[in-house]
Amino acid sequence: MLPPYQTVEDALQTAGATAGAAEVHGTLCGMLTANLGAGVEAWMREVFPEEQPGEMPTGEPRRLLGQLFDETRTQLSDALLSFELLLPGDEGDLDGRVSALGHWCQGFLYGLAVAGVTDPGKLPEDSAEFIKDLSEIAGTGFDVEEDEENEVAYQEIQEYIRMGVLLVSEELQPLKGPSRIQ
């Protein structure tokens, strides 16, 4: 299970990260989707690009981010599709959750690019279409009214993204599974 969203958000702020929990997790997912063997240090360099290798976060923020990395990698390789997005909980306002989802998508696209997936047109058709959809979601800035219809739409989009990430991961890394990660 992923650490709580707000706990990761607080750890990132304590460590001096400029990106929030949703975007950082999106970056991690993008990197691991393209390369499940990507290491925690490569991800940390993207989260804290101004830091020198010996100056990366330490203590509790480092432990928590390591936990997030390990759990995310495990979820992405799980045959039972346990993968989840790190986003604010349902108790938060819908506008804030939609904004976090957009940041998550931005991070995912960035993570794919960092891992070498720079031309979505070279991906299989379904993955390329999903990446195009993510670009639109990431670039959408809008206010959302708090009502049941928008809440349902948000949940459906979140599930679409979750399943799309698993699809892209499978198409980029066929035959991966829990036994590959030791």
C-alpha positions as CSV (number, residue, x, y, z in Angstrom):
1,M,0.0,0.0,0.0
2,L,1.3,3.5,-0.9
3,P,2.1,5.9,1.9
4,P,-0.7,8.5,2.5
5,Y,-0.8,11.4,0.0
6,Q,-0.4,14.1,2.6
7,T,2.5,12.3,4.3
8,V,4.4,12.2,1.0
9,E,3.4,15.9,0.3
10,D,4.8,16.9,3.7
11,A,8.0,14.9,3.3
12,L,8.6,16.5,-0.1
13,Q,8.2,20.0,1.3
14,T,10.5,19.1,4.2
15,A,13.1,17.9,1.8
16,G,12.8,21.0,-0.4
17,A,11.2,19.5,-3.5
18,T,9.5,21.9,-5.9
19,A,7.0,19.4,-7.1
20,G,4.1,18.0,-5.1
21,A,3.3,14.4,-4.3
22,A,1.0,13.8,-7.3
23,E,3.5,15.0,-9.8
24,V,6.4,13.2,-8.2
25,H,4.5,9.9,-8.2
26,G,3.5,10.5,-11.8
27,T,7.2,11.0,-12.7
28,L,8.0,7.8,-10.9
29,C,5.3,5.8,-12.6
30,G,6.4,7.2,-16.0
31,M,9.9,6.1,-15.4
32,L,9.0,2.7,-14.2
33,T,6.4,2.1,-16.9
34,A,9.1,2.5,-19.5
35,N,11.8,0.8,-17.4
36,L,10.8,-1.3,-14.4
37,G,14.5,-1.6,-13.6
38,A,15.0,2.1,-13.1
39,G,16.6,2.8,-9.8
40,V,15.5,5.0,-6.9
41,E,18.6,7.3,-7.4
42,A,17.6,8.1,-11.0
43,W,14.1,9.1,-9.8
44,M,15.5,11.1,-6.9
45,R,17.7,13.1,-9.3
46,E,14.5,14.1,-11.2
47,V,12.7,15.0,-8.0
48,F,15.6,17.0,-6.6
49,P,17.5,18.1,-9.7
50,E,19.4,20.9,-8.0
51,E,21.0,18.6,-5.4
52,Q,24.4,16.9,-5.6
53,P,24.4,13.1,-5.3
54,G,25.6,13.2,-1.7
55,E,23.0,15.9,-0.8
56,M,19.8,14.0,-1.5
57,P,17.2,13.9,1.2
58,T,18.0,11.9,4.3
59,G,16.2,10.7,7.3
60,E,12.4,10.3,7.3
61,P,11.8,12.0,3.8
62,R,14.4,9.6,2.3
63,R,12.8,6.6,4.0
64,L,9.3,7.6,2.9
65,L,10.3,8.3,-0.7
66,G,12.1,4.9,-0.8
67,Q,9.0,3.2,0.5
68,L,6.9,5.0,-2.2
69,F,9.4,3.9,-4.9
70,D,9.4,0.2,-3.8
71,E,5.7,0.0,-3.4
72,T,5.0,1.6,-6.7
73,R,7.4,-0.7,-8.5
74,T,5.8,-3.7,-6.8
75,Q,2.3,-2.5,-7.8
76,L,3.3,-2.0,-11.4
77,S,4.6,-5.5,-11.7
78,D,1.7,-7.1,-9.9
79,A,-0.3,-9.5,-12.0
80,L,-3.4,-8.7,-9.8
81,L,-3.4,-5.1,-11.0
82,S,-3.1,-3.6,-7.6
83,F,-1.5,-0.4,-9.0
84,E,-2.9,2.9,-7.6
85,L,-2.3,6.5,-8.3
86,L,-1.0,8.7,-5.4
87,L,-3.7,11.4,-5.2
88,P,-5.6,13.3,-2.5
89,G,-8.3,11.3,-0.8
90,D,-12.0,11.6,-1.6
91,E,-12.5,13.9,1.5
92,G,-10.7,16.7,-0.3
93,D,-12.5,19.2,-2.6
94,L,-13.0,18.0,-6.1
95,D,-11.3,21.0,-7.6
96,G,-8.1,20.2,-5.7
97,R,-8.3,16.5,-6.7
98,V,-8.7,17.4,-10.4
99,S,-5.7,19.7,-10.2
100,A,-3.6,17.0,-8.5
101,L,-4.7,14.5,-11.2
102,G,-3.5,17.0,-13.9
103,H,-0.1,17.3,-12.1
104,W,0.1,13.5,-11.8
105,C,-0.4,13.3,-15.6
106,Q,2.3,15.9,-16.2
107,G,4.7,14.0,-14.0
108,F,3.9,10.7,-15.9
109,L,4.6,12.3,-19.2
110,Y,7.8,13.7,-17.9
111,G,8.9,10.4,-16.4
112,L,8.3,8.6,-19.8
113,A,10.4,11.2,-21.5
114,V,13.2,10.8,-18.9
115,A,13.1,7.1,-19.5
116,G,13.5,7.6,-23.3
117,V,9.9,7.5,-24.5
118,T,10.0,10.8,-26.4
119,D,7.8,10.0,-29.4
120,P,4.5,8.5,-28.5
121,G,3.8,8.0,-32.2
122,K,6.3,5.1,-32.0
123,L,4.2,3.3,-29.4
124,P,1.5,0.7,-30.1
125,E,-1.7,2.4,-31.2
126,D,-3.6,2.0,-27.8
127,S,-0.6,3.3,-25.8
128,A,-0.1,6.3,-28.2
129,E,-3.8,7.2,-27.9
130,F,-3.6,7.0,-24.1
131,I,-0.5,9.2,-24.0
132,K,-2.4,11.7,-26.2
133,D,-5.3,11.6,-23.7
134,L,-2.9,12.2,-20.8
135,S,-1.5,15.2,-22.5
136,E,-4.9,16.7,-22.8
137,I,-5.7,15.9,-19.2
138,A,-2.4,17.4,-18.0
139,G,-3.0,20.6,-20.0
140,T,-6.5,21.1,-18.8
141,G,-6.9,23.8,-16.2
142,F,-10.6,24.2,-15.2
143,D,-12.8,24.7,-12.3
144,V,-15.1,21.9,-11.4
145,E,-18.4,22.2,-9.6
146,E,-18.9,19.9,-6.6
147,D,-21.7,17.6,-7.7
148,E,-22.3,13.9,-8.1
149,E,-22.0,13.9,-11.8
150,N,-18.5,15.5,-11.7
151,E,-17.5,13.2,-8.9
152,V,-18.4,10.2,-11.0
153,A,-16.6,11.6,-14.0
154,Y,-13.5,12.2,-11.9
155,Q,-13.5,8.6,-10.6
156,E,-14.0,7.3,-14.1
157,I,-11.0,9.3,-15.5
158,Q,-8.9,8.2,-12.6
159,E,-9.7,4.6,-13.3
160,Y,-9.0,5.1,-17.0
161,I,-5.6,6.5,-16.2
162,R,-4.8,3.7,-13.8
163,M,-5.7,1.1,-16.4
164,G,-3.9,3.0,-19.2
165,V,-0.7,3.1,-17.2
166,L,-0.9,-0.7,-16.8
167,L,-1.5,-1.1,-20.5
168,V,1.5,1.1,-21.5
169,S,3.6,-0.7,-19.0
170,E,2.7,-4.1,-20.4
171,E,3.2,-2.9,-24.0
172,L,6.6,-1.4,-23.2
173,Q,7.7,-4.3,-21.0
174,P,5.9,-7.5,-22.0
175,L,6.2,-10.6,-19.8
176,K,7.3,-8.6,-16.7
177,G,6.1,-10.0,-13.4
178,P,6.8,-10.1,-9.7
179,S,9.6,-12.7,-10.2
180,R,11.7,-10.1,-12.1
181,I,12.0,-7.8,-9.1
182,Q,14.3,-9.0,-6.4
